[in-house]
Structures are given as structure tokens and as C-alpha cells.
Amino acid sequence: MAVHDDCKLKFLELKAKRNYRFITFKIESQQVVIDKLGSPEEDYNDFAASLPADECRYAVFDFDFITDENCQKSKIFFIAWSPDTSKVRMKMVYASSRRDPS
């Protein structure tokens, strides 16, 4: 499965510049492309609301947290979204082509 260059570019921007809170990706015409970009002001609830109820997606989410030592940290999570209501074929395509965008 090919990954569009914009996916890699936007992921690097999220990672280095923190331009986005999250990015969702979808498979379109045998290629992984960007679905949605979440602004830095958005939170996990906005991210969860952006995921379709009946379609699979890949996503990366930049999670900010404070450690027990009171240090501000950030961790990027890769999420494979595959809701129960999505079609079996779609689940199989997403599961077989899953790849970390980094």
C-alpha cells in the first residue's frame, strides 16, 4: 500500500513543529491519504468526534500530559480505528496494510 507524500510531511510537522493535535488517514484508490487535520487547540474529544462511526481510519494523536514529577510531556500515539459497524472487507484492507507513518 502506497503512502502519499503529504501524509509523511504532515506527520513530521506534527512531530517536530506540533502544528496539529491529530491527523486521520484513510485509504483511497490503493493509497493512504490525509483525511483530517486537527488544530493544536483541539483535544481528544474533538479527535474522537472526527472518527467516522462506520469506516476504518488510521490516526496519530499528540497527547500532552504532566508526569508525577510535574514535567510537561507529549507522546504521539498511532491508532488503527476499526469500528464494529464497518464493513468486513474494509477492516481486512486496513488490517493488512497497517503501517506506522513515521
N, C-alpha and C positions, 0 to 999 in steps of 0.2 A: 504494500500500500504506500503510495507516494504521499509525502507531506509537503504542502505548499510552502514556499519560502517565507510568506508573510507569517505563518504560524511560528516558525523559528525566530523570526525577527521580533515579533510581539512578545514571545516568551522571554527573550533576552532583555527586552525593555522592562518587562515586569520584574525580572530577576535583578537587574542592575540599577535601573532608574526608578523602579516602583511606580511606573506610570499607570498601572492598573491594579485593581484588587483581585480580579479574576478574569480568566479567559475561558470561554467554552468553545469547543471544536466539534465539527460534525463531518461525516463522510459524505462527499458529494462527487459523483462521477469518478469513483475509484480513487479519490484523493481526499486527504484530511485538510479541511479549510477552517478558517475562523468563523464561528457562529456569532458570538457576542463578546464585547469587551466591557468589563465593569470598571468604573472610575474609582480612584483611590478612596473617595468618600463613601462608597457603597460598603455594605457589610455582608455577613454570612446570610442574613435573611433575604437580602436583595439577590445574592447568588442563588440561593435555593429557589426563589421565585422565578428566576430566569431559566431554570431547567424545565424542559417540556415533560408533561405527565405521561406521554405515550411514545416517546422517541429516545433513543440512546444518544449519549454525548460523552466526549472526553472533556475534562476540565482541569485547570490548575487554579488553586486558590492561595493567595498570600495571607497567611494567618498571623496577626500580631498578638503577642501575649507578654505577660510580665512573669519572670521567674520567681522562685522562692527568695532569691537574693535581691529582688526588686530591680532586676535588669530588664529593659525593654528588648524583646527578641522578635524575630519573624521566621516563619517556616513556610515553605511552599509545599503544598500537597497536590499530588496528582490523583484525580478522581475519575473512575470509569462509571458513568451513570447508565444504569440499565434497569429501568423500572419494570415491574411485573406486567404492566399493561402494554409494553412494546412488543412488536412482532418478533416471533422466534427467529426468523431469518436475519432481522436487523441485529438481534442480540448475538447471533453467531458471527456475523460480519465484524461487529465491534470487538468481540472477544478474541477473534482470530487475528485481528490486525492491531491490537493494542500495543502501543509503544510509547515510552516516556519521551515527551517532546524536547528534552534537553540535549 
